[in-house]
Amino acid sequence: MTTSYREEHDSIGTVKVPSSALWGAQTQRSLINFAIGEDKIPLKLIYALVIIKKSAAIVNCELEVLSKSHKDLIIHACTKILKGLHDDQFPLSVWQTGSGTQTNMNINEVISNLASIESSNPLGSHQPLHPNDHINLSQSTNDVFPAAIQIATSQEICCTLLPEIDLVINTFEKKINDWDQIVKTGRTHLQDAVPLTLGQEASAWKEQLLTARNRLKKSIDELLQLPLGGTAIGTGLNAPSKFDKKIALEIATSTNLPFTTAKNKFAIMASHDGLVQVMSQLKMLAISLLKIVNDLRLLSCGPRAGLGELLLPANEPGSSIMPGKINPTQCEAMAMVCTQVIALDYGVTMAGSGGHLQMNAYKPLIGFNLLKSIDLLTSACKSSRLFMLEGLEPNLKNINNNLQKSLMLVTSLAPTIGYEKASEIAQYAHTNNLTLKEAATILDYVGADVFDQIVDPKKMTGLNI
């Protein structure tokens, strides 16, 4: 089918825009000039920008720089967008101008054209709402775009990622309680070590995640200070007095998050250290999760020729050639997600350090990497919890066999007979394929009855079980 076009103009001339498109000239120029890759500006970032536009209209009207009729038209258009009715009207690539200007204008143009439809004016007429004069009033891309990243990131962490992490933590808490009586071999350097309970082992995973969660939650505090009202470089040029405080309060009310205006907007607009800090905590969460799933796939390896102490749910066949093979696929998926997040953090680190003077020109990359990381971690945690962690079971037979064969149970003898004799017992037992008790008796370092009193794996865990 042949696409029909309308002509629109901007400050540098005219451009053809598809007749049915709600965007305008600047969005169309960006589509032409930045046809780079397939990564689009995330809708969650689009919605955060729309929240800002809606809040700005309310505040501008309250401060008597925008009419009530214009305010109502902006709010009506924003409400439609936030309901997801026009998601296909935001097609721009992440790889565009480093300020995000074209995406800011994409929002402004769509709102303008929705108002034109509402008032029976032609698309592209900028009637009754002008993209710059009305919808972008008291704003600049330079304060709006980073604020939108801060809003979207805070929302996604607080409303999706943290609740999912809490569910994973609760799952481990249940395992800790269920497994607190199961004594097993500990391992250091991937070699046998002294005993612990399976509950104690799981408690390390839970605590690692809890610490990562709390670090991440605390890091959001920096994002709650918005640069809105700083306009182009932080001075607030063309924004009315009190706009900054009022729009922060309006956004806090609409998002139910405690946003405030930044005391020093120059700092937040010239650099995005708070966003870099949050990304670093997402990386730390990824590091914790990667360690945990590596533990799980090691403890479940086998099932007969490996450790085999944990039984993972059999979710799908593991091989196209080996019948009956089951693989730790949830561990592998999480490991890939964590590796990707660690790589995305490096991108944000470089982007955060790449600003110049009054503005950082890596904003779309920073926003994209943050929101991509949050989405990946949230989805991976949910998948791991539902399809692995909740169904994780101990293999009591293997756990007990490994415990009974462990040479490091001899550690509890050292205070009684000394380190060197205890070491000799372990080496003699290993060389001659004997139990520790048999080796201790043959060497005549301790009798069988005394051995049984001292070498008690349950007592060695430090718990009264």
DAFEN-V917042 format. One record per backbone hydrogen bond with DSSP energy under -1.0 kcal/mol. NH is the residue of the N-H (numbers start at 1). CO is the residue of the C=O. If there is no record, write none. Layout:
nh=NH co=CO
nh=NH co=CO
This chain:
nh=6 co=17
nh=8 co=15
nh=10 co=13
nh=13 co=10
nh=15 co=8
nh=17 co=6
nh=19 co=4
nh=21 co=18
nh=28 co=24
nh=29 co=25
nh=30 co=26
nh=31 co=27
nh=32 co=28
nh=33 co=29
nh=34 co=30
nh=36 co=34
nh=41 co=92
nh=46 co=42
nh=47 co=43
nh=48 co=44
nh=49 co=45
nh=50 co=46
nh=51 co=47
nh=52 co=48
nh=53 co=49
nh=54 co=50
nh=55 co=51
nh=56 co=52
nh=57 co=53
nh=58 co=54
nh=59 co=55
nh=60 co=56
nh=61 co=57
nh=62 co=58
nh=63 co=59
nh=64 co=61
nh=65 co=60
nh=71 co=67
nh=72 co=68
nh=73 co=69
nh=74 co=70
nh=75 co=71
nh=76 co=72
nh=77 co=73
nh=78 co=74
nh=79 co=75
nh=80 co=76
nh=81 co=77
nh=82 co=78
nh=83 co=79
nh=84 co=81
nh=85 co=80
nh=89 co=86
nh=90 co=87
nh=94 co=39
nh=96 co=94
nh=100 co=97
nh=104 co=100
nh=105 co=101
nh=106 co=102
nh=107 co=103
nh=108 co=104
nh=109 co=105
nh=110 co=106
nh=111 co=107
nh=112 co=108
nh=113 co=109
nh=114 co=110
nh=115 co=111
nh=116 co=112
nh=117 co=113
nh=118 co=114
nh=119 co=115
nh=120 co=117
nh=121 co=116
nh=125 co=122
nh=134 co=130
nh=135 co=130
nh=139 co=136
nh=143 co=140
nh=144 co=140
nh=145 co=141
nh=147 co=143
nh=148 co=144
nh=149 co=145
nh=150 co=146
nh=151 co=147
nh=152 co=148
nh=153 co=149
nh=154 co=150
nh=155 co=151
nh=156 co=152
nh=157 co=153
nh=158 co=154
nh=159 co=155
nh=160 co=156
nh=161 co=156
nh=162 co=157
nh=164 co=160
nh=165 co=161
nh=166 co=162
nh=167 co=163
nh=168 co=164
nh=169 co=165
nh=170 co=166
nh=171 co=167
nh=172 co=168
nh=173 co=169
nh=174 co=170
nh=175 co=171
nh=176 co=172
nh=177 co=173
nh=178 co=174
nh=179 co=175
nh=182 co=179
nh=184 co=196
nh=188 co=191
nh=191 co=188
nh=193 co=186
nh=196 co=184
nh=198 co=182
nh=199 co=179
nh=201 co=197
nh=202 co=198
nh=203 co=199
nh=204 co=200
nh=206 co=202
nh=207 co=203
nh=208 co=204
nh=209 co=205
nh=210 co=206
nh=211 co=207
nh=212 co=208
nh=213 co=209
nh=214 co=210
nh=215 co=211
nh=216 co=212
nh=217 co=213
nh=218 co=214
nh=219 co=215
nh=221 co=218
nh=222 co=219
nh=223 co=220
nh=226 co=260
nh=230 co=227
nh=234 co=230
nh=236 co=230
nh=239 co=236
nh=243 co=240
nh=246 co=242
nh=247 co=243
nh=248 co=244
nh=249 co=245
nh=250 co=246
nh=251 co=247
nh=252 co=248
nh=253 co=249
nh=254 co=250
nh=255 co=251
nh=256 co=252
nh=259 co=257
nh=260 co=224
nh=262 co=226
nh=268 co=264
nh=269 co=265
nh=270 co=266
nh=271 co=267
nh=276 co=272
nh=277 co=273
nh=278 co=274
nh=279 co=275
nh=280 co=276
nh=281 co=277
nh=282 co=278
nh=283 co=279
nh=284 co=280
nh=285 co=281
nh=286 co=282
nh=287 co=283
nh=288 co=284
nh=289 co=285
nh=290 co=286
nh=291 co=287
nh=292 co=288
nh=293 co=289
nh=294 co=290
nh=295 co=291
nh=296 co=292
nh=297 co=293
nh=298 co=294
nh=299 co=295
nh=300 co=296
nh=301 co=298
nh=308 co=301
nh=309 co=299
nh=310 co=299
nh=311 co=393
nh=315 co=313
nh=318 co=325
nh=325 co=322
nh=329 co=327
nh=332 co=328
nh=333 co=329
nh=334 co=330
nh=335 co=331
nh=336 co=332
nh=337 co=333
nh=338 co=334
nh=339 co=335
nh=340 co=336
nh=341 co=337
nh=342 co=338
nh=343 co=339
nh=344 co=340
nh=345 co=341
nh=346 co=342
nh=347 co=343
nh=348 co=344
nh=349 co=345
nh=350 co=346
nh=351 co=347
nh=352 co=348
nh=353 co=349
nh=354 co=351
nh=356 co=359
nh=359 co=356
nh=363 co=98
nh=366 co=362
nh=367 co=363
nh=368 co=364
nh=369 co=365
nh=370 co=366
nh=371 co=367
nh=372 co=368
nh=373 co=369
nh=374 co=370
nh=375 co=371
nh=376 co=372
nh=377 co=373
nh=378 co=374
nh=379 co=375
nh=380 co=376
nh=381 co=377
nh=382 co=378
nh=383 co=379
nh=384 co=380
nh=385 co=381
nh=386 co=382
nh=387 co=383
nh=388 co=384
nh=389 co=384
nh=390 co=385
nh=392 co=389
nh=393 co=311
nh=395 co=309
nh=396 co=394
nh=399 co=395
nh=400 co=396
nh=401 co=397
nh=402 co=398
nh=403 co=399
nh=404 co=400
nh=405 co=401
nh=410 co=407
nh=411 co=408
nh=412 co=409
nh=413 co=410
nh=416 co=413
nh=417 co=413
nh=418 co=414
nh=422 co=418
nh=423 co=419
nh=424 co=420
nh=425 co=421
nh=426 co=422
nh=427 co=423
nh=428 co=424
nh=429 co=425
nh=430 co=426
nh=431 co=427
nh=432 co=428
nh=434 co=429
nh=439 co=435
nh=440 co=436
nh=441 co=437
nh=442 co=438
nh=443 co=439
nh=445 co=440
nh=451 co=447
nh=452 co=448
nh=453 co=449
nh=454 co=450
nh=455 co=451
nh=456 co=454
nh=460 co=456
nh=461 co=458
nh=462 co=459
nh=465 co=463
